[in-house]
Amino acid sequence: MSGEAFLDVCLVASFVMLSASFVLIIVRIVRGPSLPDRILALDLLVMVAVGFIAAFGIRTGFSIYVDIAIALGLVGFLSTVALARFVLRRGDLSMDGIEDVGDEGRQL
């Protein structure tokens, strides 16, 4: 088996695994059961999208897709941090051990 044929087999396998994980993540987003579970599933969905973009970049041979994947990863990380801060500020009652921070917990 040549190197190019092996790369094609690996890319097909990676697309299949990424597609399966995409479906399972969508199920987790829909079923929940809590807001933090959904936030983590959305973060994982962004990482799977980065994987799709990187695999597509390898398939086409264009290096610009790597830059797009890096930018998407950074935006996904920042959105996860923002949503986590929202949950902490809101004081979601379905989460054990996390209380409403309120004004006294803010640092300027």
BELJOGI-V722081 format. One record per backbone hydrogen bond with DSSP energy under -0.5 kcal/mol. NH is the residue of the N-H (numbers start at 1). CO is the residue of the C=O. If there is no record, write none. Layout:
# BELJOGI-V722081
<<NH & CO> <NH & CO>>
This chain:
# BELJOGI-V722081
<<6 & 2> <7 & 3> <8 & 4> <9 & 5> <10 & 6> <11 & 7> <12 & 8> <13 & 9> <14 & 10> <15 & 11> <16 & 12> <17 & 13> <18 & 14> <19 & 15> <20 & 16> <21 & 17> <22 & 18> <23 & 19> <24 & 20> <25 & 21> <26 & 22> <27 & 23> <28 & 24> <29 & 25> <30 & 26> <31 & 27> <32 & 28> <33 & 31> <38 & 34> <39 & 35> <40 & 36> <41 & 37> <42 & 38> <43 & 39> <44 & 40> <45 & 41> <46 & 42> <47 & 43> <48 & 44> <49 & 45> <50 & 46> <51 & 47> <52 & 48> <53 & 49> <54 & 50> <55 & 51> <56 & 52> <57 & 53> <58 & 54> <59 & 55> <60 & 56> <61 & 57> <65 & 62> <66 & 63> <67 & 63> <68 & 64> <69 & 65> <70 & 66> <71 & 67> <72 & 68> <73 & 69> <74 & 70> <75 & 71> <76 & 72> <77 & 73> <78 & 74> <79 & 75> <80 & 76> <81 & 77> <82 & 78> <83 & 79> <84 & 80> <85 & 81> <86 & 82> <87 & 83> <88 & 84> <89 & 85> <90 & 86> <91 & 87> <92 & 87> <95 & 92> <96 & 94> <98 & 95> <99 & 97> <101 & 88> <105 & 101> <105 & 102> <106 & 103>>
